Amino acid sequence: MATTLMALSVTRHLRGQELPAKLLSFTDNRQDASLQAGHLNDFVEVVLLRAALHRACLQAGGEGLTHEVLRQRVFDAL
């Protein structure tokens, strides 16, 4: 999408020039889709981990969590 918008902007800018208004652009949609899917997967994992940490803290209540039990409590919350 960003490549398309940049190409459109350059083409519009070149229209007022004496240069020919032609531009060749290339976008690898498969690579872009793969990159976006990777970011989404990372985001989902971070959200799940934070939600599990939050739940573990809530379940621990006033006693809190120590380093010794934190990992297991977060795992259990997942």
TACORPE-V987458 format. One record per residue. N is the residue number from 0. RES is the residue in three letters. SS is DSSP state (a for helix, b for strand, c for the rest). PSI is psi as a letter, one per 40 degrees, with the letter a starting at -180 (none if undefined). OMEGA is omega in degrees with one decimal (999 if undefined). Layout:
BEGIN
[[N,RES,SS,PSI,OMEGA] [N,RES,SS,PSI,OMEGA]]
END
This chain:
BEGIN
[[0,MET,c,d,-179.2] [1,ALA,a,d,178.8] [2,THR,a,d,179.5] [3,THR,a,d,179.6] [4,LEU,a,d,178.4] [5,MET,a,d,179.3] [6,ALA,a,d,178.1] [7,LEU,a,d,179.5] [8,SER,a,d,179.0] [9,VAL,a,d,-179.9] [10,THR,a,d,178.2] [11,ARG,a,d,179.5] [12,HIS,a,d,-178.0] [13,LEU,a,e,-178.4] [14,ARG,c,d,-179.2] [15,GLY,c,e,-178.4] [16,GLN,c,i,176.2] [17,GLU,c,e,178.4] [18,LEU,c,i,176.1] [19,PRO,c,h,-177.5] [20,ALA,c,g,178.7] [21,LYS,c,i,-179.0] [22,LEU,c,h,176.0] [23,LEU,c,h,177.7] [24,SER,c,i,-178.3] [25,PHE,c,h,176.0] [26,THR,c,h,176.5] [27,ASP,c,g,-176.5] [28,ASN,a,d,179.4] [29,ARG,a,d,179.9] [30,GLN,a,d,179.2] [31,ASP,a,d,179.2] [32,ALA,a,d,178.9] [33,SER,a,d,178.9] [34,LEU,a,d,179.8] [35,GLN,a,d,178.3] [36,ALA,a,d,177.3] [37,GLY,a,d,178.0] [38,HIS,a,d,179.5] [39,LEU,a,d,178.3] [40,ASN,a,d,177.7] [41,ASP,a,d,-179.6] [42,PHE,a,d,-179.1] [43,VAL,a,d,179.9] [44,GLU,a,d,178.9] [45,VAL,a,d,179.1] [46,VAL,a,d,178.9] [47,LEU,a,d,179.8] [48,LEU,a,d,178.9] [49,ARG,a,d,178.0] [50,ALA,a,d,178.3] [51,ALA,a,d,177.1] [52,LEU,a,d,177.9] [53,HIS,a,d,-179.9] [54,ARG,a,d,179.1] [55,ALA,a,d,177.9] [56,CYS,a,d,178.5] [57,LEU,a,d,-179.7] [58,GLN,a,d,179.7] [59,ALA,a,d,178.0] [60,GLY,a,a,-175.7] [61,GLY,a,d,-179.3] [62,GLU,a,d,178.2] [63,GLY,c,a,-179.1] [64,LEU,c,i,174.0] [65,THR,c,i,178.9] [66,HIS,a,d,-176.8] [67,GLU,a,d,-176.0] [68,VAL,a,e,-174.9] [69,LEU,a,d,-176.0] [70,ARG,a,d,-178.2] [71,GLN,a,d,-179.7] [72,ARG,a,d,176.7] [73,VAL,a,d,177.2] [74,PHE,a,d,178.6] [75,ASP,a,d,-179.3] [76,ALA,a,d,178.1] [77,LEU,c,none,999]]
END
